[in-house]
Amino acid sequence: MDILLAVKAIIMGLVEGFTEFLPISSTGHLILAGSLLNFTGEKVKVFEIAIQAGAMLAVIWEYRERIGRVLSGLLTERRQQKFVINLVVAFLPAALLGLIFSRAIKDELFKPVPVAMAFIVGAFVILWVERRHKNLPTAARIETVDDMTVLDALKVGCAQAFALIPGTSRSGATIMGGMLFGLSRKAATEFSFFLAIPTLLGATVYSVYKERALLSMDDLPMFGVGGLAAFVSAFLCVRWLLRYISTHDFTIFAWYRIVFGVIVLVTAHYGLVNWAE
């Protein structure tokens, strides 16, 4: 692996890690970053999905004690069994729809302009949910992830399915969906973290297996460097976000999405930036 390729892989890994758990779309940022870096193509699409595993490992490390309790009590404790069932139920909608529509989504929506439009639409959803949450504080009836029912998990899972549209944001969809369906901001955020584990693992395994003909052992260093960068940056981001939401809402991320989306649309329209498609 040459130095330039390593630098690009590190940058992409950092982008993935710093954006995966914020409601600003890691996939959207990766598509735009890859376009600016001239780091595009079918193999890169697999790379962008595979390095999500690094971000997933950051969540596992941050919540290693909770995950350890879940695994040790899975066969004997009702609380841990309920938690796992909720994760499975929430994971299924996006998994099933992804299997059906993944090719069409990659062919039609993995492009800068559709991503920018999804950025802006998603921003207005965040502003609406936050305003509703502020005006109806009693709507938050679920304070922790352990208070969730299977129906609550299914609702969040259906919200996550919207994140199949690049630029929507998986974490944004699950957090905003969770808040809309009665979860507190903290509970919605933490459930989004936990739901990332099966979602990102499933997407990584499926993508790498499906596109295995494109890959070779020579690609391992690039994937490893990108995954490591994603792990480190995601770990820092998760720690920061947990502190941030204790005293702030997600409005600032909505305005960021609007500004970023408008910049992409304007530069694309006037040819100021050659966004690769």
N, C-alpha and C positions, 0 to 999 in steps of 0.2 A: 504493500500500500504506500503510495507516494505521499509526500507531506501535504500537498494541496487537497488530496482526497481526504486525508485524516482531519484537516482543518474543517472541511465542509461537513464531515460526519460529526465532529464535535459540536459545531454550531447547530446543526440540526438536532442533535441530542439535547443541547441546552434549551433550544426552542420547545422541544417536546416536553421536557421536564418542567419548565417554568410555566407552561400553558395548559398542561393536561388537567389539572385540578382547579383551575380558575375558569369562570364562565365566559371564556373568550375564544374557545375552539382551538385545540392543539392541531387538529387536522388542517384547519384553515390556515393557521400560521405556518405549518410545515409546507403546504402547497405554495404559499406566497414566498416563504424563505427559499425554498428550492428553486422557484422561478428566478429570484434575484441572484442566486448563486450559480445559476445554470446547472442545477443538480436535479435533473428530471429524467423521466423514462420509466418503463415498467419495473425495472429492478429497484429503482428508487421508491416507487410506490410500496413495494414489499418492505423495503428498509424503513419507511416512515411508520408502517404498522408494527414491524418487529421491535423497534426500539421502545414502543409503548410498554414492553415487558420490563424495561428498566424502571419506568415510572411506577409500574405495578409493584415491583420489588421494594420500592421506597415506602409504599403504603404498608406492605407486609412487615417491614422492619419497624416502622413507626408504631404499628398496632400489634407487635409480636406477642405481647403478653395476652391481649384479648384473643388473638387468633389461637394461641396456645391453649387457653381455657376452652375455647370452642372445640378444638380437636380432641382434647382430653375428656371432655364431657359429652361428646357427640352421641355416644351410645347410652348414656345414663341420665343426662340432665335435660329436662323439657325445655328450659330456657335456651340452651345452646342448639337444640334440635329446631326449635322455632326460628331462631336466627338464621340457620342454614337454609331452611325451607323458604324463608322470605327472600334470601339472596337468589336462590334458584328460580323462584317465581318471577322476581324482578328481572332476571337475566334473560328469560325465555323470549319475550316479545322482540327485542332487538336482535337476538340470535336467529330466530326464525325468519324475520323479515330481511335480515342481512344475507342469509343463505339464498333467499329468493331473488333479491334485487341487487346484490353486490356488483355484478357485472354492469348492469345498466347505470348504477350510481357512479362507478368508476369512469365509465365512458362519457357520461354526460355532465356530471356535476363536479368532478375533480379538476376544476378550472378556476382561475382567479376571479373572474367576474361573477359567476354564480356564488362563489364563496363570499365575496364582498357583499352581495345582496343578502345572503343568509346572515352575515354579521349584523347588518342593519335591522332586519326583521327581528332577529333574536334580541337585539338591544331593546326594542320597544316592548317585547314580552317581559323582559327583566324589569323595566320601569313600571309596567302595569302590575306585575306580581308584587313588587316592593311597595307600591302605593296601596294596593289592596291589603297587604300585610300590616302596613302602618295604620290604616283606617279601621281594620278589623283585627286587633291584636288577640281577641279571644278565639279567632279561627285556628290558632296554633294549639291544637288539643293533644299533640304527641310531643313530649319533651325529650325522649331518648329513643334510640333505635329498638330497644327492647320492648317498647310500648306498641310497636307497629303490629298490625294484623296482616294476614295474607292478602286481604283486599287492598290494604294500603301499599303493600309491596308491588302488587300487580299494577296499581295505578302509576307508581313511580317507574315501573318497568315500561309501561306504555309511553310515558313521557320520554324515557331514554331512547325509545325507538326513533323519535324525531331527529336524534343526533346522527342518524345514518346519512342525513343531508350534510355534506361538508360545510363547515362554517357555522353550524348551529351550536355546537359544543355539547359534548356528552355530559360534562359536569354541570353546565348551565341548564341543560334539559332536566337532569335528575334533581338538582337543587331547587330550581324554580317549580318543577312539577311537584316535588315533595312539599314545598311551602304552600303551593296552591291547594294541595290535598290535605293540609292540616298538620304538617310537621313543623316543628320549630326550626329556625335557621340552623342551629347547631345540629339537630337530629338529621335534617335534610343533607347537610354538608357531610356529616360522618357516614351516613348511609351511601352517599355518592362515592366516598372513598372506598368503602367495603365492596360496593357493587363494581367498582373498577377492577377488582381482582379477577373474577370470572370473565368479565367482559373483555378486558385487555388480553388476558391469557388466551381466551377462545379466539379472538381476532388474530393474535399473533400465530398461534398454531395453525389455524385454518389458512391464513394467507401464505405462510411459508410452505406448508404442504402443497397447496394448490399451485403455487408458482415455483415449485422446487426445480423445474427444468431450467429456470432462469439463473439459478444460483449454483455456486461452486465453493469449494473449500477456500479459495482465494478471497471470497467475500467475508469470511469470518472476522478478520481484523476490523473491517469497516463497521460491521454490525456490532462487534464488541465495544469499540470506541464510542460509537453512538449510544449504545445501551448504557454504558457506564456514565456518560455525560448526562443522560436522561435520569438515571438513578440519583445522582448527586443533586442535580437541580430540582428534581421533584421532591426529594426529601426536604430540602430547604424551603420549597414552596408550601408543602403541607404544614410544616411547623409554623411558618409565617401566617398562613391562612387561618389556622385554628385560633391564633391570637387576634387576628384582624376581625373575625366575625363576632368576637365577644363584645365589641364596641362599635362596629360599623355594619352597614348593609352593603348590597352589591350594586348600588346605583352608579358608582364611579366606573365600574366595568361596562355598564351599558353605554355610557358616554364615550368611553374608549372605543367600543365596538363601532359606534356611529362614526366617529372621527376616522378611524382606521378604514372602515368600509367605504366612506366617501372618498378618501384619498385614493384608494385603489380604483374606484370607478372613474374618478376624474382623470387620473394618470393614464388609465387604459383608454378612455375615450379620446383624449388628446394626443395619445401616443408618446407621452412623456416618459413612460416606463414600458419596456418591451416585456409585458407579462407573458411568459410562455404558457401555451395551452397544451 
